Amino acid sequence: MAGKHALEWQDQGLCREYSPSYWDDDQNENSFAATICGSCPVLEQCRDWALNDGYRDTVHATILAGMTPAARRQIRKKMGM
């Protein structure tokens, strides 16, 4: 498990300024989330966390780093993860 300081970058995420419901994959807000994520100052850290250390897609279906759970699974598969 990552130390408490390892995720401090999350405090700088633009997603903190919006309702968590915008990041629910089943809310059809993918384009809104992708727009917000695309201009976020911590997008790279979030993407790395989402693909490597973040929530497992079967547990929490949410947009992370502008990617749906299905998109993350495809990327992981291509990367052999």
Phi and psi restraints in degrees (value plus and minus 20) as a CYANA .aco file:
   2 ALA   PHI     -89.4   -49.4
   2 ALA   PSI     126.7   166.7
   3 GLY   PHI     -86.8   -46.8
   3 GLY   PSI     141.7   181.7
   4 LYS   PHI     -77.5   -37.5
   4 LYS   PSI     -55.1   -15.1
   5 HIS   PHI     -99.0   -59.0
   5 HIS   PSI     -37.5     2.5
   6 ALA   PHI     -85.4   -45.4
   6 ALA   PSI     -42.9    -2.9
   7 LEU   PHI    -129.3   -89.3
   7 LEU   PSI      -3.5    36.5
   8 GLU   PHI     -80.8   -40.8
   8 GLU   PSI     -44.7    -4.7
   9 TRP   PHI     -77.1   -37.1
   9 TRP   PSI     -48.4    -8.4
  10 GLN   PHI     -81.0   -41.0
  10 GLN   PSI     -48.1    -8.1
  11 ASP   PHI     -84.6   -44.6
  11 ASP   PSI     -39.6     0.4
  12 GLN   PHI    -116.0   -76.0
  12 GLN   PSI     -20.0    20.0
  13 GLY   PHI     -89.5   -49.5
  13 GLY   PSI     117.2   157.2
  14 LEU   PHI     -84.1   -44.1
  14 LEU   PSI     -44.2    -4.2
  15 CYS   PHI     -81.3   -41.3
  15 CYS   PSI     -43.1    -3.1
  16 ARG   PHI     -84.1   -44.1
  16 ARG   PSI     -38.9     1.1
  17 GLU   PHI    -109.2   -69.2
  17 GLU   PSI     -22.0    18.0
  18 TYR   PHI    -147.2  -107.2
  18 TYR   PSI     142.0   182.0
  19 SER   PHI     -81.7   -41.7
  19 SER   PSI     118.0   158.0
  20 PRO   PHI     -78.7   -38.7
  20 PRO   PSI     -41.7    -1.7
  21 SER   PHI     -84.3   -44.3
  21 SER   PSI     -43.1    -3.1
  22 TYR   PHI     -86.9   -46.9
  22 TYR   PSI     -40.1    -0.1
  23 TRP   PHI    -120.4   -80.4
  23 TRP   PSI     -19.0    21.0
  24 ASP   PHI     -92.3   -52.3
  24 ASP   PSI     103.9   143.9
  25 ASP   PHI     -81.3   -41.3
  25 ASP   PSI     -49.0    -9.0
  26 ASP   PHI    -105.1   -65.1
  26 ASP   PSI     -14.8    25.2
  27 GLN   PHI    -116.5   -76.5
  27 GLN   PSI     -16.6    23.4
  28 ASN   PHI      35.6    75.6
  28 ASN   PSI      15.3    55.3
  29 GLU   PHI    -128.0   -88.0
  29 GLU   PSI       3.6    43.6
  30 ASN   PHI     -75.9   -35.9
  30 ASN   PSI     -61.3   -21.3
  31 SER   PHI     -88.3   -48.3
  31 SER   PSI     -57.5   -17.5
  32 PHE   PHI     -83.9   -43.9
  32 PHE   PSI     -69.0   -29.0
  33 ALA   PHI     -81.3   -41.3
  33 ALA   PSI     -62.4   -22.4
  34 ALA   PHI     -82.9   -42.9
  34 ALA   PSI     -57.9   -17.9
  35 THR   PHI     -84.6   -44.6
  35 THR   PSI     -66.7   -26.7
  36 ILE   PHI     -84.4   -44.4
  36 ILE   PSI     -68.1   -28.1
  37 CYS   PHI     -82.0   -42.0
  37 CYS   PSI     -57.1   -17.1
  38 GLY   PHI     -83.0   -43.0
  38 GLY   PSI     -44.2    -4.2
  39 SER   PHI    -128.9   -88.9
  39 SER   PSI      -6.8    33.2
  40 CYS   PHI     -98.7   -58.7
  40 CYS   PSI     117.7   157.7
  41 PRO   PHI     -90.4   -50.4
  41 PRO   PSI     -34.3     5.7
  42 VAL   PHI    -135.4   -95.4
  42 VAL   PSI       6.0    46.0
  43 LEU   PHI     -76.7   -36.7
  43 LEU   PSI     -64.5   -24.5
  44 GLU   PHI     -82.7   -42.7
  44 GLU   PSI     -63.6   -23.6
  45 GLN   PHI     -84.8   -44.8
  45 GLN   PSI     -61.1   -21.1
  46 CYS   PHI     -85.1   -45.1
  46 CYS   PSI     -63.8   -23.8
  47 ARG   PHI     -81.1   -41.1
  47 ARG   PSI     -65.1   -25.1
  48 ASP   PHI     -81.1   -41.1
  48 ASP   PSI     -65.2   -25.2
  49 TRP   PHI     -84.5   -44.5
  49 TRP   PSI     -64.3   -24.3
  50 ALA   PHI     -82.0   -42.0
  50 ALA   PSI     -57.3   -17.3
  51 LEU   PHI    -104.3   -64.3
  51 LEU   PSI     -49.8    -9.8
  52 ASN   PHI    -128.4   -88.4
  52 ASN   PSI     -65.0   -25.0
  53 ASP   PHI    -141.8  -101.8
  53 ASP   PSI     -28.6    11.4
  54 GLY   PHI     -94.6   -54.6
  54 GLY   PSI    -189.5  -149.5
  55 TYR   PHI     -75.7   -35.7
  55 TYR   PSI     119.7   159.7
  56 ARG   PHI     -97.6   -57.6
  56 ARG   PSI     116.6   156.6
  57 ASP   PHI     -81.1   -41.1
  57 ASP   PSI     -45.9    -5.9
  58 THR   PHI     -96.1   -56.1
  58 THR   PSI     -37.5     2.5
  59 VAL   PHI    -113.7   -73.7
  59 VAL   PSI     -60.8   -20.8
  60 HIS   PHI    -161.1  -121.1
  60 HIS   PSI      83.5   123.5
  61 ALA   PHI    -105.5   -65.5
  61 ALA   PSI      75.4   115.4
  62 THR   PHI    -163.3  -123.3
  62 THR   PSI     137.4   177.4
  63 ILE   PHI     -95.4   -55.4
  63 ILE   PSI     109.1   149.1
  64 LEU   PHI    -151.9  -111.9
  64 LEU   PSI     110.4   150.4
  65 ALA   PHI      34.6    74.6
  65 ALA   PSI      13.1    53.1
  66 GLY   PHI      56.7    96.7
  66 GLY   PSI     -11.7    28.3
  67 MET   PHI    -133.2   -93.2
  67 MET   PSI     117.1   157.1
  68 THR   PHI     -94.8   -54.8
  68 THR   PSI     145.2   185.2
  69 PRO   PHI     -77.1   -37.1
  69 PRO   PSI     -59.6   -19.6
  70 ALA   PHI     -83.3   -43.3
  70 ALA   PSI     -61.5   -21.5
  71 ALA   PHI     -84.3   -44.3
  71 ALA   PSI     -60.6   -20.6
  72 ARG   PHI     -84.1   -44.1
  72 ARG   PSI     -60.8   -20.8
  73 ARG   PHI     -81.9   -41.9
  73 ARG   PSI     -62.4   -22.4
  74 GLN   PHI     -83.3   -43.3
  74 GLN   PSI     -63.2   -23.2
  75 ILE   PHI     -84.6   -44.6
  75 ILE   PSI     -65.1   -25.1
  76 ARG   PHI     -79.9   -39.9
  76 ARG   PSI     -61.4   -21.4
  77 LYS   PHI     -82.1   -42.1
  77 LYS   PSI     -66.2   -26.2
  78 LYS   PHI     -82.6   -42.6
  78 LYS   PSI     -53.3   -13.3
  79 MET   PHI    -106.9   -66.9
  79 MET   PSI     -22.2    17.8
  80 GLY   PHI      50.7    90.7
  80 GLY   PSI      12.2    52.2
